[in-house]
Amino acid sequence: MKTQNILLDKSLLFAARIVKLHRYLLKEKHESIIAKQIIRSATSIGANANEAVYGISKADFISKLQISLKETAETEYWLRLLILSEYISEKEGESLLTDCLEIKRLLISSLNTSKQNNMS
């Protein structure tokens, strides 16, 4: 399953965790609105990062990573809301947030590198 790309690997594993969270929110908590929002944004992170790898230009690559970063920020918001509203435990929420923030750092690093290389 490893792709030799830490961002793609981590975003896929994170998306799988969010799919499980989505299932839990629907079945156990009967919460559909936030569940729908978080699964959309969280799964979009990796989908856009994967698209970036196959971008037709450096600008396309950067654009897709920027979309991934925006989706990461949205996912972070939904996770914080789920914790504050007590739909998920603080422990579970913090674990998911840690993963989300790690992906965010990877995206920022990749974007900074790409932008610097684009200016050279």
C-alpha positions as CSV (number, residue, x, y, z in Angstrom):
1,M,0.0,0.0,0.0
2,K,2.9,2.4,0.5
3,T,3.4,4.7,-2.4
4,Q,6.8,6.2,-1.4
5,N,5.0,9.5,-0.9
6,I,4.4,10.3,2.7
7,L,1.7,12.9,2.0
8,L,-0.3,10.5,-0.2
9,D,0.0,7.7,2.3
10,K,-0.9,9.8,5.3
11,S,-3.9,11.4,3.6
12,L,-5.2,8.0,2.5
13,L,-4.9,6.6,6.0
14,F,-6.5,9.7,7.4
15,A,-9.4,9.5,5.0
16,A,-10.0,5.9,6.0
17,R,-10.2,7.0,9.7
18,I,-12.7,9.7,8.7
19,V,-14.8,7.1,6.8
20,K,-15.0,5.1,10.1
21,L,-15.8,8.3,12.0
22,H,-18.6,9.1,9.5
23,R,-20.1,5.6,10.0
24,Y,-19.9,6.1,13.8
25,L,-21.5,9.5,13.6
26,L,-24.4,8.2,11.5
27,K,-25.1,4.9,13.3
28,E,-24.3,5.8,17.0
29,K,-24.9,9.5,17.2
30,H,-27.5,9.9,14.5
31,E,-25.6,13.0,13.3
32,S,-25.7,13.4,9.5
33,I,-25.0,17.1,8.8
34,I,-21.5,17.4,10.3
35,A,-20.8,13.8,9.2
36,K,-21.5,14.7,5.6
37,Q,-19.3,17.8,5.8
38,I,-16.3,16.2,7.4
39,I,-16.3,13.2,5.1
40,R,-16.4,15.5,2.1
41,S,-13.6,17.7,3.2
42,A,-11.3,15.0,4.7
43,T,-11.5,12.7,1.7
44,S,-10.9,15.6,-0.7
45,I,-7.5,16.2,0.9
46,G,-5.9,13.0,-0.5
47,A,-7.9,13.1,-3.7
48,N,-6.5,16.5,-4.6
49,A,-3.0,15.6,-3.5
50,N,-3.2,12.5,-5.8
51,E,-4.4,14.7,-8.6
52,A,-1.5,17.1,-8.0
53,V,1.0,14.3,-8.7
54,Y,-0.5,14.0,-12.1
55,G,-0.8,17.7,-12.8
56,I,-0.1,18.9,-16.3
57,S,2.1,21.8,-15.1
58,K,3.8,23.1,-12.0
59,A,1.0,25.7,-11.6
60,D,-1.6,22.8,-11.7
61,F,0.4,20.9,-9.1
62,I,0.5,23.9,-6.8
63,S,-3.2,24.6,-7.4
64,K,-4.3,21.1,-6.4
65,L,-2.1,21.2,-3.3
66,Q,-3.6,24.5,-2.3
67,I,-7.1,23.0,-2.6
68,S,-5.9,20.1,-0.4
69,L,-4.7,22.7,2.2
70,K,-8.0,24.5,2.2
71,E,-9.8,21.1,2.7
72,T,-7.4,20.3,5.5
73,A,-8.3,23.6,7.2
74,E,-12.0,22.8,6.8
75,T,-11.6,19.3,8.2
76,E,-9.7,20.8,11.2
77,Y,-12.7,23.0,11.9
78,W,-15.2,20.1,11.8
79,L,-13.0,18.0,14.1
80,R,-12.8,20.9,16.6
81,L,-16.6,21.3,16.4
82,L,-17.1,17.6,17.0
83,I,-14.9,17.7,20.1
84,L,-16.5,20.8,21.5
85,S,-20.0,19.5,20.8
86,E,-19.0,16.2,22.5
87,Y,-20.0,14.1,19.5
88,I,-16.5,12.5,19.8
89,S,-14.3,12.1,22.8
90,E,-11.5,14.6,23.3
91,K,-9.0,11.7,23.1
92,E,-10.3,10.5,19.7
93,G,-10.6,14.0,18.5
94,E,-7.1,14.9,19.5
95,S,-5.8,11.9,17.7
96,L,-7.6,12.8,14.5
97,L,-6.5,16.5,14.9
98,T,-2.9,15.4,15.3
99,D,-3.1,13.5,12.0
100,C,-4.9,16.4,10.3
101,L,-2.3,18.9,11.5
102,E,0.6,16.7,10.3
103,I,-0.9,16.6,6.9
104,K,-1.4,20.3,7.0
105,R,2.4,20.8,7.8
106,L,3.3,18.4,4.9
107,L,1.1,20.3,2.5
108,I,2.6,23.7,3.6
109,S,6.1,22.3,3.2
110,S,5.4,20.9,-0.2
111,L,3.7,24.1,-1.4
112,N,6.6,26.3,-0.1
113,T,9.1,24.0,-1.8
114,S,7.1,24.0,-5.1
115,K,6.7,27.8,-5.1
116,Q,10.4,28.3,-4.4
117,N,11.4,25.9,-7.2
118,N,8.9,27.7,-9.5
119,M,10.6,31.0,-8.9
120,S,14.1,29.7,-9.7
